[in-house]
Amino acid sequence: MNDLLTKLLTALDEHAPRRAVLETYYAGRQPLAFLSPDARAAIGTRFGVMASNLPRLAVNALAERLRVSGFRTAGQPNAGLWADWLRNDLDQLAGVAHREALLLGECFVLVWADADGPRVTIESPRQVAVRRDPATRRITAAVKRWEDGTGTMAVLYEGDRITRYRSESLGATTTGFTPVATLPNPFGQPPVVALRNSDRLLGPGASEVDDLVPLVDGLNKTLADMLVSSEYAGRPRRWATGIELEERPVLDAAGNPVIDEDGEPVTVTVNPYPEGNRMMISEDPASKFGSVPAADLAGYDSAVRVLLGQIAAVSALPAHYLGVLGDQPPSADSLRAAEASLTARAEARQATFGRAWEEVGRLMVAARTGSNAAAVDVTVQWADAATRSIAQEADAVVKLAAAGLLPPDYALARLGYSDDQIAEIRRAREREQVGKTTAEVAARAELAAQLQRDQGLSQPAALAAAGLFAAAAETRTDTAAVPTA
């Protein structure tokens, strides 16, 4: 079997335990931590799933701010590339890739071609592994492994060829694969791109959940302690003295009294006042009644706030994302200020993932045109990662455009419109202008006819009086400006 294939398959399984732990925390199914063996035995399965799922929140809060809005080549919007992007549903699947990379440290994108053009798929790091050149850190080989129900398939992507392998056993890891087919690689490079979530040069991609694991474990332990305390001491307890306790016989499974060795019924002493009784009565005047106040759980609230503060510091989540709200409702400006750190982190991820999406764009152009992917210039555009006030942003853009500082297309882009939307707005304006001018010409023609009838003007004089010559010239000019394609 191919030695390179074996090394890649080994690398594919290397981080499987870590990925399993991260996925458990993302799903909120992790067991309680920091419990002593005695406490774990006493609790049993009553708090088997007690999780405040902040890891999912930390991942999704970043992913929802990472939205690709378009591509440019040579400084101009590339409508064809964006059409291929939409045809592959990447306007939706790109968010899935971002979540996978933010959670597991990396995600992969595979580019190929079919009869309709570029074919792009999002690949999980559980199925794909890559090998990099230590000098350039570019991907030199990649493998994808999956099961098809009857065996295990593996595809090895190299710079000059692509080889398909198969093992007849399910769950094969590194052995038992035999080559099935080989075809040349027209791209000249492995058509696999990695979205790697890390600002470090070496090592595996980092997860947004890594730093949260011990803090979330501590938070869940504190919440579990609070629930246990609430169960046993969260309500006032009543007490009574001078009351004669009741003796009740012990019954077997059939409902018959249990008899001891002396032939006497076995009895137990019980509280004469069941837990659900609202009234306690005693005939003995020496009896006394009272209550023990409920336990004060405020200490747990303080502990939870300390842990949430640490989680906010580590994850860049603002306080209102974590449910920590003040007495006053937040304003739009205060929300943007609170989200500044999260916005900065999202912009950093845009820069990190942007290089990968630009590489995907180059491969898509190469798959469509047959050109050399390395020679294609592609720039990715991102939607604004910040939470904006639409009214304030629109007011600022209108003022800048009115002062002549911003052209209309750039002003629309500042407002968050994509290149396709800007082009559609431009066409709609042109149609509207043509319609207005045509309607004006028709109205002036009617006025000229009326002047001929009522005042006896000649046709040229009536047309001139109605201003129709100027309107017709304007119509011809506007019509010529409208693109026919």
The 8 nearest C-alpha neighbors of each residue, nearest first, counted from 0:
[[1, 2, 176, 177, 5, 4, 174, 175],
 [0, 2, 4, 3, 5, 176, 177, 6],
 [1, 3, 5, 4, 0, 6, 7, 8],
 [4, 2, 6, 5, 1, 7, 140, 8],
 [3, 5, 7, 1, 2, 6, 8, 155],
 [6, 4, 2, 8, 3, 7, 173, 9],
 [7, 5, 9, 3, 4, 8, 10, 2],
 [6, 8, 10, 4, 9, 5, 11, 128],
 [7, 9, 11, 5, 10, 6, 173, 4],
 [8, 10, 6, 11, 7, 12, 5, 13],
 [11, 9, 13, 7, 8, 12, 6, 128],
 [10, 12, 8, 128, 9, 13, 7, 127],
 [13, 11, 15, 9, 10, 14, 8, 125],
 [14, 12, 10, 11, 15, 9, 16, 8],
 [13, 15, 17, 16, 12, 18, 11, 10],
 [14, 16, 18, 12, 17, 13, 19, 125],
 [17, 15, 19, 18, 14, 20, 13, 12],
 [18, 16, 20, 19, 14, 15, 21, 103],
 [17, 19, 21, 15, 20, 16, 103, 22],
 [18, 20, 16, 22, 17, 21, 23, 15],
 [21, 19, 23, 17, 18, 22, 24, 16],
 [22, 20, 18, 24, 23, 19, 25, 17],
 [21, 23, 25, 19, 24, 20, 18, 26],
 [24, 22, 20, 26, 28, 21, 25, 29],
 [23, 25, 27, 21, 26, 22, 29, 28],
 [26, 24, 22, 55, 23, 27, 54, 21],
 [25, 27, 23, 24, 28, 22, 55, 52],
 [28, 26, 24, 52, 25, 50, 29, 23],
 [29, 27, 23, 26, 24, 48, 30, 50],
 [28, 30, 24, 23, 27, 31, 48, 50],
 [31, 29, 32, 47, 28, 48, 49, 50],
 [30, 32, 220, 29, 216, 219, 49, 33],
 [31, 33, 34, 216, 30, 220, 217, 219],
 [32, 34, 35, 220, 31, 217, 216, 39],
 [35, 33, 32, 39, 38, 36, 31, 220],
 [34, 36, 38, 37, 39, 33, 40, 32],
 [35, 37, 39, 38, 40, 34, 41, 33],
 [38, 36, 40, 35, 39, 41, 34, 42],
 [39, 37, 41, 35, 40, 36, 34, 42],
 [38, 40, 36, 42, 37, 41, 34, 43],
 [39, 41, 37, 43, 38, 42, 36, 35],
 [42, 40, 38, 39, 43, 37, 36, 44],
 [43, 41, 39, 40, 45, 38, 44, 46],
 [44, 42, 40, 41, 45, 39, 46, 47],
 [43, 45, 47, 46, 42, 48, 39, 40],
 [44, 46, 43, 47, 42, 48, 49, 41],
 [47, 45, 48, 44, 49, 42, 223, 43],
 [46, 48, 44, 45, 49, 30, 31, 43],
 [49, 47, 46, 50, 28, 30, 29, 31],
 [50, 48, 46, 47, 219, 223, 31, 51],
 [51, 49, 219, 52, 27, 48, 28, 29],
 [50, 52, 53, 219, 49, 27, 215, 218],
 [51, 53, 27, 54, 50, 55, 56, 25],
 [52, 54, 56, 55, 51, 57, 215, 321],
 [55, 53, 57, 56, 25, 52, 208, 58],
 [54, 56, 25, 58, 53, 57, 52, 59],
 [57, 55, 53, 59, 54, 58, 60, 52],
 [56, 58, 54, 60, 55, 59, 53, 314],
 [59, 57, 55, 56, 61, 60, 101, 62],
 [58, 60, 62, 56, 61, 57, 63, 55],
 [61, 59, 57, 58, 63, 62, 56, 64],
 [60, 62, 59, 64, 58, 63, 345, 57],
 [63, 61, 59, 65, 64, 60, 98, 97],
 [62, 64, 61, 65, 60, 59, 66, 94],
 [65, 63, 384, 62, 61, 66, 345, 60],
 [66, 64, 62, 63, 349, 67, 384, 345],
 [67, 65, 382, 381, 64, 68, 63, 94],
 [66, 68, 381, 380, 69, 382, 65, 379],
 [69, 67, 381, 380, 382, 417, 66, 70],
 [70, 68, 380, 67, 379, 81, 417, 418],
 [71, 69, 379, 378, 380, 77, 76, 81],
 [70, 72, 76, 75, 378, 77, 74, 377],
 [71, 73, 377, 74, 75, 376, 77, 378],
 [72, 74, 75, 376, 71, 377, 76, 378],
 [73, 75, 72, 71, 76, 378, 377, 376],
 [74, 76, 71, 72, 73, 77, 70, 78],
 [77, 75, 71, 70, 78, 72, 418, 74],
 [78, 76, 71, 80, 79, 70, 72, 75],
 [77, 79, 81, 80, 76, 82, 419, 418],
 [80, 78, 82, 81, 77, 83, 84, 364],
 [79, 81, 83, 82, 77, 78, 84, 364],
 [80, 82, 84, 78, 83, 79, 85, 69],
 [83, 81, 79, 85, 84, 80, 78, 86],
 [84, 82, 86, 80, 81, 85, 87, 79],
 [83, 85, 81, 82, 87, 86, 89, 80],
 [84, 86, 88, 82, 87, 83, 89, 90],
 [87, 85, 83, 88, 84, 82, 89, 81],
 [86, 88, 85, 89, 84, 119, 83, 118],
 [89, 87, 85, 90, 86, 91, 92, 84],
 [88, 90, 92, 91, 93, 87, 84, 85],
 [89, 91, 88, 93, 92, 85, 84, 67],
 [92, 90, 89, 93, 88, 94, 95, 85],
 [91, 93, 89, 95, 94, 90, 88, 96],
 [94, 92, 96, 89, 95, 91, 90, 97],
 [93, 95, 97, 92, 96, 91, 98, 62],
 [96, 94, 92, 98, 93, 97, 99, 91],
 [97, 95, 93, 99, 94, 98, 106, 100],
 [96, 98, 94, 100, 95, 99, 62, 101],
 [99, 97, 101, 95, 100, 96, 62, 102],
 [98, 100, 96, 102, 97, 101, 103, 106],
 [99, 101, 105, 104, 106, 97, 103, 98],
 [102, 100, 98, 206, 99, 104, 207, 103],
 [101, 103, 206, 99, 100, 104, 207, 98],
 [104, 102, 100, 206, 99, 105, 101, 18],
 [105, 103, 204, 205, 206, 100, 196, 101],
 [106, 104, 100, 195, 194, 204, 103, 196],
 [105, 107, 100, 194, 124, 123, 99, 193],
 [106, 108, 193, 122, 192, 194, 121, 123],
 [107, 109, 121, 192, 191, 122, 120, 193],
 [108, 110, 191, 120, 119, 190, 121, 192],
 [111, 109, 119, 190, 118, 191, 108, 362],
 [112, 110, 118, 117, 119, 109, 366, 190],
 [113, 111, 117, 118, 116, 366, 114, 110],
 [112, 114, 116, 115, 118, 117, 111, 366],
 [113, 115, 116, 112, 117, 118, 367, 111],
 [116, 114, 113, 117, 112, 118, 367, 83],
 [115, 117, 113, 112, 367, 114, 118, 366],
 [116, 118, 112, 366, 363, 111, 367, 113],
 [117, 119, 112, 111, 110, 113, 116, 87],
 [120, 118, 110, 109, 87, 111, 117, 108],
 [121, 119, 109, 108, 122, 110, 118, 87],
 [122, 120, 108, 107, 96, 109, 123, 119],
 [121, 123, 107, 108, 120, 106, 124, 127],
 [122, 124, 125, 126, 106, 127, 107, 121],
 [125, 123, 127, 126, 106, 128, 105, 122],
 [124, 126, 123, 127, 11, 15, 12, 128],
 [127, 125, 144, 124, 143, 123, 145, 128],
 [128, 126, 143, 124, 142, 125, 123, 11],
 [129, 127, 11, 142, 141, 7, 124, 10],
 [130, 128, 141, 140, 142, 138, 131, 7],
 [129, 131, 140, 138, 139, 141, 132, 7],
 [132, 130, 138, 136, 137, 139, 133, 129],
 [131, 133, 136, 134, 137, 135, 139, 138],
 [134, 132, 136, 135, 131, 137, 130, 138],
 [135, 133, 132, 136, 137, 131, 138, 139],
 [134, 136, 137, 132, 133, 131, 138, 139],
 [137, 135, 132, 131, 133, 134, 138, 139],
 [138, 136, 131, 135, 132, 139, 133, 134],
 [137, 139, 131, 130, 140, 132, 129, 136],
 [138, 140, 131, 130, 132, 137, 189, 157],
 [141, 139, 157, 130, 156, 129, 138, 189],
 [142, 140, 129, 156, 128, 155, 130, 189],
 [141, 143, 155, 154, 128, 127, 156, 7],
 [142, 144, 127, 154, 126, 153, 128, 155],
 [145, 143, 153, 126, 152, 127, 142, 154],
 [144, 146, 152, 151, 126, 153, 147, 143],
 [147, 145, 151, 148, 150, 152, 169, 144],
 [146, 148, 149, 150, 151, 145, 152, 169],
 [149, 147, 146, 150, 169, 151, 145, 168],
 [150, 148, 147, 169, 167, 151, 168, 146],
 [151, 149, 167, 169, 168, 166, 146, 147],
 [150, 152, 146, 166, 169, 165, 145, 171],
 [151, 153, 165, 145, 144, 164, 146, 166],
 [154, 152, 144, 164, 143, 163, 165, 145],
 [153, 155, 163, 143, 142, 162, 164, 156],
 [154, 156, 142, 162, 161, 141, 163, 157],
 [157, 155, 161, 141, 189, 140, 142, 154],
 [158, 156, 140, 189, 160, 159, 161, 155],
 [157, 159, 188, 187, 189, 160, 139, 184],
 [160, 158, 184, 157, 187, 183, 188, 161],
 [161, 159, 183, 184, 157, 182, 158, 162],
 [160, 162, 156, 182, 181, 155, 157, 184],
 [163, 161, 181, 155, 154, 180, 160, 164],
 [162, 164, 154, 180, 179, 178, 153, 181],
 [165, 163, 178, 153, 177, 179, 176, 152],
 [164, 166, 152, 176, 177, 151, 153, 178],
 [167, 165, 176, 151, 175, 168, 150, 152],
 [166, 168, 150, 151, 165, 169, 149, 175],
 [169, 167, 150, 166, 171, 151, 170, 149],
 [170, 168, 150, 151, 171, 146, 149, 167],
 [169, 171, 172, 168, 151, 146, 150, 145],
 [172, 170, 169, 168, 151, 173, 174, 166],
 [171, 173, 174, 170, 8, 9, 12, 175],
 [172, 174, 5, 8, 171, 9, 175, 176],
 [175, 173, 176, 172, 171, 5, 0, 166],
 [174, 176, 166, 177, 173, 171, 167, 168],
 [177, 175, 166, 165, 164, 174, 0, 178],
 [176, 178, 164, 165, 179, 166, 175, 0],
 [179, 177, 164, 163, 180, 165, 176, 162],
 [178, 180, 164, 163, 177, 165, 181, 162],
 [181, 179, 163, 162, 178, 182, 164, 161],
 [182, 180, 162, 161, 163, 160, 183, 179],
 [181, 183, 161, 160, 184, 162, 180, 163],
 [184, 182, 160, 159, 161, 185, 181, 162],
 [183, 185, 160, 159, 186, 161, 187, 182],
 [186, 184, 187, 183, 159, 188, 160, 369],
 [187, 185, 188, 184, 190, 372, 371, 189],
 [186, 188, 158, 185, 159, 184, 189, 371],
 [187, 189, 158, 186, 190, 157, 159, 139],
 [188, 190, 158, 157, 156, 191, 140, 139],
 [191, 189, 110, 109, 188, 192, 186, 111],
 [192, 190, 109, 189, 108, 110, 107, 193],
 [191, 193, 108, 107, 355, 109, 359, 190],
 [194, 192, 107, 195, 106, 355, 108, 105],
 [193, 195, 106, 105, 352, 355, 107, 100],
 [194, 196, 105, 204, 193, 197, 104, 100],
 [197, 195, 104, 204, 205, 105, 100, 101],
 [196, 198, 204, 205, 199, 195, 104, 351],
 [197, 199, 200, 196, 351, 205, 204, 195],
 [200, 198, 197, 201, 202, 204, 203, 205],
 [199, 201, 198, 202, 197, 136, 203, 204],
 [202, 200, 199, 203, 204, 197, 198, 136],
 [201, 203, 204, 200, 199, 205, 197, 198],
 [204, 202, 205, 201, 104, 197, 105, 195],
 [203, 205, 104, 197, 196, 195, 105, 202],
 [206, 204, 104, 197, 196, 203, 207, 103],
 [205, 207, 104, 102, 208, 209, 103, 101],
 [206, 208, 101, 209, 102, 58, 205, 210],
 [207, 209, 211, 206, 54, 210, 212, 102],
 [210, 208, 206, 211, 207, 212, 205, 21],
 [211, 209, 208, 212, 313, 207, 213, 214],
 [210, 212, 208, 214, 209, 215, 213, 310],
 [211, 213, 215, 214, 210, 209, 216, 208],
 [214, 212, 216, 215, 211, 217, 210, 209],
 [215, 213, 217, 211, 216, 212, 218, 310],
 [214, 216, 218, 212, 217, 213, 211, 219],
 [217, 215, 213, 219, 214, 218, 32, 212],
 [218, 216, 214, 220, 215, 219, 221, 213],
 [219, 217, 215, 221, 220, 216, 214, 222],
 [218, 220, 222, 216, 221, 217, 50, 215],
 [221, 219, 223, 217, 218, 222, 216, 224],
 [222, 220, 224, 218, 223, 219, 225, 217],
 [221, 223, 225, 219, 224, 220, 218, 226],
 [222, 224, 220, 226, 225, 221, 219, 227],
 [225, 223, 221, 227, 222, 226, 228, 220],
 [224, 226, 222, 228, 223, 227, 229, 221],
 [225, 227, 229, 223, 228, 224, 230, 222],
 [228, 226, 230, 224, 229, 225, 223, 231],
 [229, 227, 225, 231, 230, 226, 232, 224],
 [228, 230, 233, 226, 227, 232, 231, 225],
 [229, 231, 227, 228, 233, 232, 226, 234],
 [232, 230, 228, 229, 233, 227, 234, 226],
 [233, 231, 294, 229, 228, 234, 293, 230],
 [232, 234, 229, 293, 294, 230, 231, 228],
 [233, 235, 293, 232, 236, 292, 294, 229],
 [236, 234, 293, 292, 291, 290, 237, 233],
 [235, 237, 291, 290, 234, 292, 238, 293],
 [238, 236, 290, 289, 291, 235, 239, 288],
 [237, 239, 289, 290, 288, 236, 240, 291],
 [238, 240, 288, 287, 289, 242, 241, 237],
 [241, 239, 287, 242, 286, 288, 238, 285],
 [240, 242, 286, 285, 243, 287, 239, 283],
 [243, 241, 240, 244, 286, 239, 281, 283],
 [242, 244, 245, 241, 271, 240, 270, 281],
 [245, 243, 271, 270, 269, 242, 268, 246],
 [246, 244, 269, 268, 271, 247, 270, 243],
 [247, 245, 268, 267, 266, 269, 244, 248],
 [246, 248, 266, 267, 245, 268, 249, 269],
 [249, 247, 266, 265, 256, 250, 267, 264],
 [248, 250, 266, 265, 257, 256, 247, 267],
 [251, 249, 256, 255, 254, 257, 248, 252],
 [250, 252, 254, 253, 255, 257, 256, 249],
 [251, 253, 254, 250, 255, 256, 257, 249],
 [254, 252, 251, 255, 250, 256, 257, 249],
 [253, 255, 250, 251, 252, 256, 249, 257],
 [254, 256, 250, 251, 253, 257, 252, 249],
 [257, 255, 250, 249, 248, 264, 251, 258],
 [256, 258, 250, 265, 264, 249, 251, 255],
 [259, 257, 264, 263, 262, 265, 256, 260],
 [258, 260, 262, 261, 263, 265, 264, 257],
 [259, 261, 262, 258, 263, 264, 265, 257],
 [262, 260, 259, 263, 258, 264, 265, 257],
 [261, 263, 259, 258, 260, 264, 265, 257],
 [262, 264, 258, 261, 259, 265, 260, 257],
 [265, 263, 258, 257, 259, 256, 266, 248],
 [264, 266, 257, 249, 248, 258, 259, 263],
 [267, 265, 248, 247, 249, 246, 264, 268],
 [268, 266, 246, 247, 269, 248, 249, 265],
 [267, 269, 246, 245, 244, 247, 266, 270],
 [270, 268, 245, 246, 244, 271, 267, 247],
 [269, 271, 272, 244, 245, 273, 268, 274],
 [272, 270, 245, 244, 269, 273, 243, 242],
 [271, 273, 270, 276, 274, 279, 275, 278],
 [274, 272, 275, 276, 271, 270, 269, 277],
 [275, 273, 276, 272, 277, 270, 237, 271],
 [274, 276, 273, 277, 272, 278, 279, 237],
 [277, 275, 273, 278, 274, 272, 279, 271],
 [276, 278, 275, 279, 274, 272, 273, 280],
 [277, 279, 276, 280, 272, 275, 273, 281],
 [278, 280, 272, 281, 277, 276, 288, 239],
 [281, 279, 278, 282, 272, 283, 286, 242],
 [280, 282, 283, 286, 279, 242, 284, 241],
 [283, 281, 284, 280, 286, 285, 242, 241],
 [282, 284, 285, 281, 286, 241, 242, 280],
 [285, 283, 286, 282, 281, 287, 241, 242],
 [286, 284, 283, 241, 287, 240, 282, 242],
 [287, 285, 241, 284, 240, 283, 242, 281],
 [288, 286, 240, 239, 285, 241, 289, 284],
 [287, 289, 239, 238, 240, 286, 290, 237],
 [290, 288, 238, 237, 239, 287, 291, 236],
 [289, 291, 237, 236, 238, 292, 235, 288],
 [290, 292, 236, 235, 237, 293, 289, 238],
 [293, 291, 235, 290, 294, 236, 234, 232],
 [294, 292, 235, 234, 233, 232, 295, 291],
 [293, 295, 232, 233, 296, 292, 234, 228],
 [294, 296, 297, 293, 298, 233, 232, 292],
 [295, 297, 298, 299, 294, 300, 225, 229],
 [298, 296, 300, 299, 295, 301, 302, 294],
 [297, 299, 301, 300, 296, 302, 295, 303],
 [298, 300, 302, 297, 301, 296, 303, 225],
 [301, 299, 297, 303, 298, 302, 304, 296],
 [300, 302, 304, 298, 299, 303, 305, 297],
 [301, 303, 299, 305, 304, 300, 298, 306],
 [302, 304, 300, 306, 305, 301, 299, 307],
 [305, 303, 307, 301, 306, 302, 308, 300],
 [306, 304, 308, 302, 303, 307, 301, 309],
 [305, 307, 309, 303, 308, 304, 310, 218],
 [308, 306, 310, 304, 309, 305, 311, 303],
 [307, 309, 311, 305, 306, 310, 304, 312],
 [308, 310, 312, 306, 307, 311, 313, 305],
 [309, 311, 307, 313, 308, 312, 314, 306],
 [312, 310, 316, 308, 314, 315, 309, 313],
 [313, 311, 309, 310, 315, 314, 308, 316],
 [312, 314, 310, 311, 315, 309, 210, 211],
 [313, 315, 311, 316, 312, 310, 57, 207],
 [316, 314, 341, 311, 312, 340, 313, 317],
 [315, 317, 311, 314, 341, 320, 318, 57],
 [318, 316, 320, 337, 319, 338, 311, 315],
 [317, 319, 323, 321, 320, 322, 316, 311],
 [318, 320, 322, 321, 323, 317, 324, 316],
 [321, 319, 318, 317, 322, 316, 323, 56],
 [322, 320, 318, 319, 323, 317, 307, 316],
 [321, 323, 319, 320, 324, 318, 307, 317],
 [324, 322, 318, 319, 321, 325, 320, 304],
 [325, 323, 319, 322, 326, 318, 328, 327],
 [326, 324, 327, 323, 328, 329, 319, 318],
 [325, 327, 328, 324, 329, 323, 319, 330],
 [326, 328, 325, 329, 324, 330, 333, 323],
 [329, 327, 330, 326, 325, 324, 333, 331],
 [330, 328, 333, 327, 334, 331, 325, 332],
 [329, 331, 333, 332, 334, 328, 335, 327],
 [330, 332, 334, 333, 335, 329, 388, 387],
 [333, 331, 335, 334, 330, 336, 329, 337],
 [332, 334, 336, 330, 335, 331, 337, 329],
 [335, 333, 337, 331, 336, 332, 338, 330],
 [336, 334, 338, 332, 337, 333, 339, 386],
 [335, 337, 333, 339, 334, 338, 332, 340],
 [336, 338, 334, 335, 317, 339, 333, 340],
 [337, 339, 335, 341, 336, 340, 317, 342],
 [340, 338, 342, 336, 341, 337, 335, 343],
 [339, 341, 343, 342, 338, 315, 344, 337],
 [342, 340, 315, 344, 338, 343, 339, 316],
 [341, 343, 345, 339, 340, 344, 385, 384],
 [344, 342, 340, 346, 345, 341, 339, 347],
 [343, 345, 347, 341, 342, 346, 340, 348],
 [344, 346, 342, 348, 347, 343, 61, 341],
 [347, 345, 349, 343, 348, 344, 342, 350],
 [346, 348, 344, 350, 345, 349, 343, 351],
 [349, 347, 351, 345, 350, 346, 352, 344],
 [350, 348, 346, 352, 347, 351, 353, 345],
 [349, 351, 353, 347, 348, 352, 346, 354],
 [352, 350, 348, 349, 353, 354, 347, 196],
 [351, 353, 355, 349, 354, 350, 194, 348],
 [354, 352, 350, 356, 355, 349, 351, 357],
 [355, 353, 357, 352, 356, 351, 358, 350],
 [354, 356, 358, 352, 353, 357, 194, 192],
 [357, 355, 359, 353, 358, 354, 360, 352],
 [356, 358, 360, 354, 359, 355, 377, 379],
 [357, 359, 361, 355, 356, 360, 362, 354],
 [358, 360, 356, 362, 357, 361, 363, 355],
 [359, 361, 357, 363, 358, 362, 356, 364],
 [362, 360, 358, 372, 364, 363, 359, 375],
 [361, 363, 365, 359, 372, 360, 364, 366],
 [364, 362, 360, 366, 365, 361, 117, 359],
 [363, 365, 367, 361, 366, 362, 368, 360],
 [366, 364, 370, 369, 362, 372, 368, 363],
 [365, 367, 363, 117, 364, 369, 112, 368],
 [366, 368, 364, 365, 116, 117, 369, 363],
 [369, 367, 365, 370, 366, 364, 363, 371],
 [370, 368, 365, 366, 367, 371, 364, 185],
 [371, 369, 365, 368, 372, 364, 366, 374],
 [370, 372, 374, 373, 365, 369, 375, 186],
 [371, 373, 365, 361, 375, 374, 362, 370],
 [372, 374, 371, 375, 361, 376, 362, 358],
 [373, 375, 372, 371, 376, 370, 361, 365],
 [376, 374, 372, 373, 361, 377, 371, 364],
 [375, 377, 72, 73, 374, 378, 361, 373],
 [378, 376, 72, 357, 71, 361, 375, 360],
 [377, 379, 71, 70, 357, 72, 380, 376],
 [378, 380, 70, 357, 69, 353, 71, 377],
 [381, 379, 69, 68, 70, 67, 378, 382],
 [382, 380, 67, 68, 66, 383, 379, 69],
 [381, 383, 66, 68, 67, 384, 415, 380],
 [382, 384, 385, 381, 415, 64, 386, 66],
 [383, 385, 64, 342, 382, 345, 346, 65],
 [386, 384, 342, 383, 387, 335, 64, 339],
 [385, 387, 335, 384, 388, 338, 383, 342],
 [388, 386, 389, 385, 392, 335, 391, 331],
 [387, 389, 391, 390, 392, 386, 331, 393],
 [390, 388, 392, 391, 387, 393, 414, 394],
 [389, 391, 393, 388, 392, 394, 395, 387],
 [392, 390, 394, 388, 393, 389, 395, 387],
 [391, 393, 389, 395, 394, 390, 388, 396],
 [394, 392, 396, 390, 395, 391, 389, 397],
 [393, 395, 391, 397, 392, 396, 390, 398],
 [394, 396, 392, 398, 393, 397, 391, 399],
 [395, 397, 399, 393, 398, 394, 410, 400],
 [398, 396, 400, 394, 399, 395, 401, 393],
 [397, 399, 401, 395, 396, 400, 402, 394],
 [398, 400, 396, 402, 404, 401, 397, 405],
 [399, 401, 405, 403, 397, 402, 398, 404],
 [402, 400, 398, 403, 399, 397, 404, 405],
 [403, 401, 399, 400, 404, 398, 405, 397],
 [402, 404, 400, 401, 405, 399, 406, 398],
 [403, 405, 399, 402, 400, 406, 401, 398],
 [404, 406, 400, 403, 399, 410, 409, 407],
 [405, 407, 409, 408, 410, 400, 404, 403],
 [408, 406, 410, 409, 411, 405, 400, 412],
 [409, 407, 411, 410, 406, 412, 421, 405],
 [410, 408, 412, 411, 406, 407, 413, 405],
 [411, 409, 407, 413, 412, 408, 405, 396],
 [410, 412, 414, 408, 413, 409, 416, 407],
 [411, 413, 409, 416, 415, 414, 410, 408],
 [414, 412, 410, 411, 415, 409, 396, 416],
 [415, 413, 411, 412, 416, 410, 393, 392],
 [414, 416, 412, 413, 417, 382, 411, 383],
 [417, 415, 412, 411, 420, 414, 421, 418],
 [416, 418, 420, 419, 68, 421, 415, 412],
 [417, 419, 421, 420, 422, 76, 416, 69],
 [420, 418, 422, 417, 421, 423, 78, 416],
 [419, 421, 423, 417, 422, 418, 416, 424],
 [420, 422, 424, 418, 423, 419, 417, 425],
 [423, 421, 425, 419, 420, 424, 418, 426],
 [422, 424, 420, 426, 425, 421, 427, 419],
 [425, 423, 427, 421, 422, 426, 420, 428],
 [424, 426, 422, 428, 423, 427, 421, 429],
 [427, 425, 429, 423, 428, 424, 430, 422],
 [426, 428, 424, 430, 429, 425, 431, 423],
 [429, 427, 431, 425, 426, 430, 432, 424],
 [428, 430, 426, 432, 431, 427, 433, 425],
 [431, 429, 427, 433, 428, 432, 434, 426],
 [430, 432, 428, 434, 429, 433, 427, 435],
 [433, 431, 429, 435, 434, 430, 428, 436],
 [434, 432, 430, 436, 431, 435, 437, 429],
 [433, 435, 431, 437, 432, 436, 438, 430],
 [434, 436, 432, 438, 433, 437, 431, 439],
 [437, 435, 439, 433, 438, 434, 474, 432],
 [436, 438, 440, 434, 439, 435, 433, 441],
 [437, 439, 441, 435, 436, 440, 434, 442],
 [440, 438, 436, 442, 437, 441, 435, 443],
 [441, 439, 437, 443, 442, 438, 470, 444],
 [440, 442, 444, 438, 439, 443, 437, 445],
 [441, 443, 439, 445, 440, 444, 438, 446],
 [444, 442, 446, 440, 445, 441, 465, 467],
 [445, 443, 447, 441, 446, 442, 440, 448],
 [444, 446, 448, 442, 443, 447, 449, 441],
 [447, 445, 443, 449, 444, 448, 465, 450],
 [448, 446, 461, 444, 450, 462, 449, 445],
 [449, 447, 451, 445, 450, 446, 444, 452],
 [448, 450, 446, 452, 447, 451, 453, 445],
 [451, 449, 447, 453, 454, 448, 452, 461],
 [452, 450, 456, 455, 448, 449, 454, 453],
 [451, 453, 449, 450, 455, 454, 448, 456],
 [452, 454, 450, 451, 455, 449, 456, 448],
 [455, 453, 450, 456, 451, 452, 449, 461],
 [454, 456, 451, 452, 453, 457, 450, 461],
 [457, 455, 451, 454, 461, 460, 450, 458],
 [456, 458, 460, 459, 461, 451, 455, 462],
 [457, 459, 461, 460, 462, 456, 451, 447],
 [460, 458, 462, 461, 457, 463, 456, 464],
 [459, 461, 463, 457, 458, 462, 456, 464],
 [460, 462, 447, 464, 458, 463, 459, 456],
 [463, 461, 459, 465, 447, 467, 464, 460],
 [462, 464, 466, 460, 461, 465, 467, 459],
 [465, 463, 461, 466, 462, 460, 447, 467],
 [464, 466, 462, 467, 463, 447, 443, 461],
 [467, 465, 463, 464, 468, 469, 462, 470],
 [466, 468, 470, 462, 465, 469, 443, 471],
 [467, 469, 471, 470, 466, 472, 463, 462],
 [470, 468, 472, 467, 471, 466, 473, 463],
 [471, 469, 467, 473, 472, 468, 440, 474],
 [472, 470, 474, 468, 473, 469, 467, 475],
 [471, 473, 469, 475, 474, 470, 468, 476],
 [474, 472, 470, 476, 471, 475, 477, 469],
 [475, 473, 471, 477, 472, 476, 436, 478],
 [476, 474, 478, 472, 473, 477, 479, 471],
 [475, 477, 473, 479, 474, 478, 472, 480],
 [478, 476, 480, 474, 479, 475, 473, 433],
 [479, 477, 475, 481, 480, 476, 474, 433],
 [478, 480, 476, 477, 481, 475, 482, 474],
 [481, 479, 477, 478, 482, 476, 429, 475],
 [480, 482, 478, 479, 483, 429, 477, 430],
 [483, 481, 484, 480, 479, 478, 426, 429],
 [482, 484, 481, 479, 480, 478, 426, 429],
 [483, 482, 481, 426, 480, 479, 422, 478]]
